[in-house]
Amino acid sequence: MEETIKNGNVPVSVAAQVLKMDRQTVRLLLQNNLVPWGICYKNPGSSHYSYLIYAKQFYEATGYLYEPGKEVQA
């Protein structure tokens, strides 16, 4: 049975738990374009980054299917 992957954004905190690294490391990977499953951007005039981790690409890379409200299994 093929699982349905919903379009959406995986929170940085969830990605960090799945990858067994801290949130800042995940942010740095995204800022430096070192992973294919997400992006990072800054709006003009802002000093803050925004992060998008795509659920489908993250699943393909890690095998973790993100479901909002479901806890990450260690």
mmCIF file of the C-alpha atoms, coordinates in Angstrom:
data_MODEL
# 
_entry.id   MODEL 
# 
loop_
_atom_site.group_PDB 
_atom_site.id 
_atom_site.type_symbol 
_atom_site.label_atom_id 
_atom_site.label_alt_id 
_atom_site.label_comp_id 
_atom_site.label_asym_id 
_atom_site.label_entity_id 
_atom_site.label_seq_id 
_atom_site.pdbx_PDB_ins_code 
_atom_site.Cartn_x 
_atom_site.Cartn_y 
_atom_site.Cartn_z 
_atom_site.occupancy 
_atom_site.B_iso_or_equiv 
_atom_site.pdbx_formal_charge 
_atom_site.auth_seq_id 
_atom_site.auth_comp_id 
_atom_site.auth_asym_id 
_atom_site.auth_atom_id 
_atom_site.pdbx_PDB_model_num 
ATOM 1  C CA . MET A 1 1  ? 0.000  0.000  0.000  1.00 0.00 ? 1  MET A CA 1 
ATOM 2  C CA . GLU A 1 2  ? 1.429  3.334  -1.059 1.00 0.00 ? 2  GLU A CA 1 
ATOM 3  C CA . GLU A 1 3  ? 1.218  6.012  1.622  1.00 0.00 ? 3  GLU A CA 1 
ATOM 4  C CA . THR A 1 4  ? -0.130 9.390  0.655  1.00 0.00 ? 4  THR A CA 1 
ATOM 5  C CA . ILE A 1 5  ? 2.374  12.176 1.149  1.00 0.00 ? 5  ILE A CA 1 
ATOM 6  C CA . LYS A 1 6  ? 0.616  15.417 1.828  1.00 0.00 ? 6  LYS A CA 1 
ATOM 7  C CA . ASN A 1 7  ? 2.046  18.611 0.458  1.00 0.00 ? 7  ASN A CA 1 
ATOM 8  C CA . GLY A 1 8  ? 3.284  20.711 3.276  1.00 0.00 ? 8  GLY A CA 1 
ATOM 9  C CA . ASN A 1 9  ? 6.069  22.046 5.346  1.00 0.00 ? 9  ASN A CA 1 
ATOM 10 C CA . VAL A 1 10 ? 7.943  19.914 7.868  1.00 0.00 ? 10 VAL A CA 1 
ATOM 11 C CA . PRO A 1 11 ? 8.888  22.035 10.908 1.00 0.00 ? 11 PRO A CA 1 
ATOM 12 C CA . VAL A 1 12 ? 12.619 22.509 11.479 1.00 0.00 ? 12 VAL A CA 1 
ATOM 13 C CA . SER A 1 13 ? 12.264 20.976 14.960 1.00 0.00 ? 13 SER A CA 1 
ATOM 14 C CA . VAL A 1 14 ? 10.737 17.778 13.534 1.00 0.00 ? 14 VAL A CA 1 
ATOM 15 C CA . ALA A 1 15 ? 13.400 17.512 10.824 1.00 0.00 ? 15 ALA A CA 1 
ATOM 16 C CA . ALA A 1 16 ? 16.092 17.930 13.473 1.00 0.00 ? 16 ALA A CA 1 
ATOM 17 C CA . GLN A 1 17 ? 14.625 15.119 15.587 1.00 0.00 ? 17 GLN A CA 1 
ATOM 18 C CA . VAL A 1 18 ? 14.371 12.786 12.595 1.00 0.00 ? 18 VAL A CA 1 
ATOM 19 C CA . LEU A 1 19 ? 17.947 13.556 11.524 1.00 0.00 ? 19 LEU A CA 1 
ATOM 20 C CA . LYS A 1 20 ? 19.221 13.363 15.130 1.00 0.00 ? 20 LYS A CA 1 
ATOM 21 C CA . MET A 1 21 ? 20.828 16.791 15.014 1.00 0.00 ? 21 MET A CA 1 
ATOM 22 C CA . ASP A 1 22 ? 20.062 20.155 16.541 1.00 0.00 ? 22 ASP A CA 1 
ATOM 23 C CA . ARG A 1 23 ? 17.752 22.708 14.929 1.00 0.00 ? 23 ARG A CA 1 
ATOM 24 C CA . GLN A 1 24 ? 20.563 25.155 14.209 1.00 0.00 ? 24 GLN A CA 1 
ATOM 25 C CA . THR A 1 25 ? 22.406 22.546 12.150 1.00 0.00 ? 25 THR A CA 1 
ATOM 26 C CA . VAL A 1 26 ? 19.275 21.956 10.048 1.00 0.00 ? 26 VAL A CA 1 
ATOM 27 C CA . ARG A 1 27 ? 18.926 25.718 9.559  1.00 0.00 ? 27 ARG A CA 1 
ATOM 28 C CA . LEU A 1 28 ? 22.567 26.008 8.461  1.00 0.00 ? 28 LEU A CA 1 
ATOM 29 C CA . LEU A 1 29 ? 22.149 23.126 5.994  1.00 0.00 ? 29 LEU A CA 1 
ATOM 30 C CA . LEU A 1 30 ? 19.192 24.960 4.454  1.00 0.00 ? 30 LEU A CA 1 
ATOM 31 C CA . GLN A 1 31 ? 20.919 28.365 4.444  1.00 0.00 ? 31 GLN A CA 1 
ATOM 32 C CA . ASN A 1 32 ? 23.898 26.910 2.582  1.00 0.00 ? 32 ASN A CA 1 
ATOM 33 C CA . ASN A 1 33 ? 21.818 24.891 0.087  1.00 0.00 ? 33 ASN A CA 1 
ATOM 34 C CA . LEU A 1 34 ? 23.389 21.628 1.236  1.00 0.00 ? 34 LEU A CA 1 
ATOM 35 C CA . VAL A 1 35 ? 20.199 19.537 1.184  1.00 0.00 ? 35 VAL A CA 1 
ATOM 36 C CA . PRO A 1 36 ? 17.677 18.904 -1.619 1.00 0.00 ? 36 PRO A CA 1 
ATOM 37 C CA . TRP A 1 37 ? 14.566 18.759 0.595  1.00 0.00 ? 37 TRP A CA 1 
ATOM 38 C CA . GLY A 1 38 ? 14.138 22.388 1.571  1.00 0.00 ? 38 GLY A CA 1 
ATOM 39 C CA . ILE A 1 39 ? 14.941 26.030 1.087  1.00 0.00 ? 39 ILE A CA 1 
ATOM 40 C CA . CYS A 1 40 ? 15.614 29.108 3.140  1.00 0.00 ? 40 CYS A CA 1 
ATOM 41 C CA . TYR A 1 41 ? 14.956 32.735 2.265  1.00 0.00 ? 41 TYR A CA 1 
ATOM 42 C CA . LYS A 1 42 ? 14.960 36.263 3.671  1.00 0.00 ? 42 LYS A CA 1 
ATOM 43 C CA . ASN A 1 43 ? 12.401 38.848 2.694  1.00 0.00 ? 43 ASN A CA 1 
ATOM 44 C CA . PRO A 1 44 ? 13.824 42.188 1.533  1.00 0.00 ? 44 PRO A CA 1 
ATOM 45 C CA . GLY A 1 45 ? 14.613 44.409 4.505  1.00 0.00 ? 45 GLY A CA 1 
ATOM 46 C CA . SER A 1 46 ? 14.362 41.550 6.997  1.00 0.00 ? 46 SER A CA 1 
ATOM 47 C CA . SER A 1 47 ? 17.152 40.107 9.092  1.00 0.00 ? 47 SER A CA 1 
ATOM 48 C CA . HIS A 1 48 ? 15.244 36.861 9.750  1.00 0.00 ? 48 HIS A CA 1 
ATOM 49 C CA . TYR A 1 49 ? 15.248 33.722 7.624  1.00 0.00 ? 49 TYR A CA 1 
ATOM 50 C CA . SER A 1 50 ? 12.202 31.641 6.770  1.00 0.00 ? 50 SER A CA 1 
ATOM 51 C CA . TYR A 1 51 ? 12.568 27.898 6.228  1.00 0.00 ? 51 TYR A CA 1 
ATOM 52 C CA . LEU A 1 52 ? 10.583 25.518 4.043  1.00 0.00 ? 52 LEU A CA 1 
ATOM 53 C CA . ILE A 1 53 ? 11.140 21.787 4.304  1.00 0.00 ? 53 ILE A CA 1 
ATOM 54 C CA . TYR A 1 54 ? 9.078  19.974 1.708  1.00 0.00 ? 54 TYR A CA 1 
ATOM 55 C CA . ALA A 1 55 ? 7.302  16.902 3.090  1.00 0.00 ? 55 ALA A CA 1 
ATOM 56 C CA . LYS A 1 56 ? 7.614  14.807 -0.090 1.00 0.00 ? 56 LYS A CA 1 
ATOM 57 C CA . GLN A 1 57 ? 11.325 15.462 -0.667 1.00 0.00 ? 57 GLN A CA 1 
ATOM 58 C CA . PHE A 1 58 ? 12.053 14.968 3.037  1.00 0.00 ? 58 PHE A CA 1 
ATOM 59 C CA . TYR A 1 59 ? 10.242 11.617 2.931  1.00 0.00 ? 59 TYR A CA 1 
ATOM 60 C CA . GLU A 1 60 ? 12.174 10.557 -0.168 1.00 0.00 ? 60 GLU A CA 1 
ATOM 61 C CA . ALA A 1 61 ? 15.489 11.448 1.482  1.00 0.00 ? 61 ALA A CA 1 
ATOM 62 C CA . THR A 1 62 ? 14.807 10.105 4.977  1.00 0.00 ? 62 THR A CA 1 
ATOM 63 C CA . GLY A 1 63 ? 11.863 7.709  4.813  1.00 0.00 ? 63 GLY A CA 1 
ATOM 64 C CA . TYR A 1 64 ? 10.038 9.776  7.448  1.00 0.00 ? 64 TYR A CA 1 
ATOM 65 C CA . LEU A 1 65 ? 6.422  10.552 6.610  1.00 0.00 ? 65 LEU A CA 1 
ATOM 66 C CA . TYR A 1 66 ? 5.453  13.799 8.344  1.00 0.00 ? 66 TYR A CA 1 
ATOM 67 C CA . GLU A 1 67 ? 1.976  13.918 9.832  1.00 0.00 ? 67 GLU A CA 1 
ATOM 68 C CA . PRO A 1 68 ? 1.028  17.068 11.771 1.00 0.00 ? 68 PRO A CA 1 
ATOM 69 C CA . GLY A 1 69 ? 0.313  16.309 15.420 1.00 0.00 ? 69 GLY A CA 1 
ATOM 70 C CA . LYS A 1 70 ? 2.117  12.947 15.369 1.00 0.00 ? 70 LYS A CA 1 
ATOM 71 C CA . GLU A 1 71 ? 5.179  12.576 17.582 1.00 0.00 ? 71 GLU A CA 1 
ATOM 72 C CA . VAL A 1 72 ? 8.519  11.632 16.095 1.00 0.00 ? 72 VAL A CA 1 
ATOM 73 C CA . GLN A 1 73 ? 9.465  8.060  16.946 1.00 0.00 ? 73 GLN A CA 1 
ATOM 74 C CA . ALA A 1 74 ? 13.072 7.934  18.153 1.00 0.00 ? 74 ALA A CA 1 
# 
